[in-house]
Amino acid sequence: MSLIQFFLIVFAVFAITRTFIQFKKGKLTLAMLFLWILFWVIVGVVVLLPNTTNTLARFVGVGRGVDVIMYVAIIALFYLVFRLFVMIEDTEREITRLVRTLAVKEMDQKDDCHCEEESPTTRQSS
């Protein structure tokens, strides 16, 4: 085992433990827990058995295993960027909706305060 393989395996184990911790804190769903564990196990297998990528490359018709990894990584990263973009847009819309709701409530409260000050019952009791 080379030094880089050792460090990558240690990192994969570290990532799996961090994934479990995030799941226990309630920050990950069970589906996401399994997805991330599967990902890090695949990373571990590829690190320990690098020829598996060459087999996959031949299966899909790509020249080298490294090329397959790069293609999959780029596609996955673009998908994650897309998902983050959608989440950010949803969050911005929700913030806008909440700010509008709060502004309307605040204006209604100010109108209620002004109406009470100007009402005839307030003038008679003075």
N, C-alpha and C positions, 0 to 999 in steps of 0.2 A: 504494500500500500504506500502510495506516495504521500508527501506532506500535504499537498493540496486536497487529495482525497480525504485525508484525516480531518482537515479543517472543515471541509464541506459536510462531512458526516456529523461532526460535532455541531455545526451550525444547524443542520436539519433536525437533529435531536433537540437542540435549544428552541428552534422554531415550533416544534411539536409541543414542547412543554409550555411555551408561551401561548399557544393556541388553546390548550386545555385551561390555562389560567383565565384567559379572556372568556372562555365558555362558562367557567364557574362564576365569573363576575356578572354573567348575563349579557355580555356584549356581543356574543355570537350565538346564532341559532344552532340547533343540532345538525341541520343540513350543512351549514357553513363549516362547522367543526369537522364533519366527515370530508368535506371538499378539501379543506386545507391539510388535513392529515393525509389524505390521498395524494395531494400534490407533493408534500414533503417526503412521503414514502417513495414516490416515483423519482424524486430528486436523488434520494439515497440509493435506489436501484441503479439509476444511470451513473452515479458517481462510482459505485462499486463494480458495476458491469458496463463499462463504456461501450462495448461492442453492441449492446442492445439498440443503441441509436442507429448504428449502421444497418442492422436488420430492419428497423423501422424505415430507414431511408430507402432501402431496396424495395420494401413493400409498397411505399407510396410513389416510388419512381424518382427519388431525389438522389443526387450523387453521393453526398456524405451525411453522416449522422449529425454533425455540427450544423449543417444547413437546415435539417429538420428542426432541430432545437431552436435555431434562430427564427425560422418561419413561424413556428408555434408561439414563441415568445412575443414576436412582433404582433401577431394576430391577437394574442391574449392581452397585451398592453393596450392596443387600440380599443378592444372591447371594454377594458376597465376604464379607460379614459372616457369612452362614451357613457358608461354607467355613471361615472362621477359627474359628468356634465349634466345628465338627466336629473341626478339627485340635487345638484346645485340649483338648477332651474326650478325644481319643485320647492326647494327650501326658500328660494327668493320669492316665489309666488305666495307661499304660505306666510312669509314675513310681511309682504305687502298687504295681504288680506287681514292679518292681525293688526297691523298699524292702522289701516282704515277703520277697522272695527273699534279700536281704542280711541281713535280721533272722533268718531261719531259719538261714542259714549261720553267722551269728555265734553263735547259741544252740547250734548243733551243735558249734562249735569250743570254746565254753566248757564244754559237757558233756564233750567229749573231754579237756580239760585237767583237769577235776575227777575224771574216771574214772581217769586216769593217776596222779594224786596218791594216790588211795585204793586202787589195785590192790595185790594181795599181793606182786607182784614188786618193787614200789617199796619196800614195808616190809621185805622180806628183805635188800635190798641196803644198807639204812641201817645 
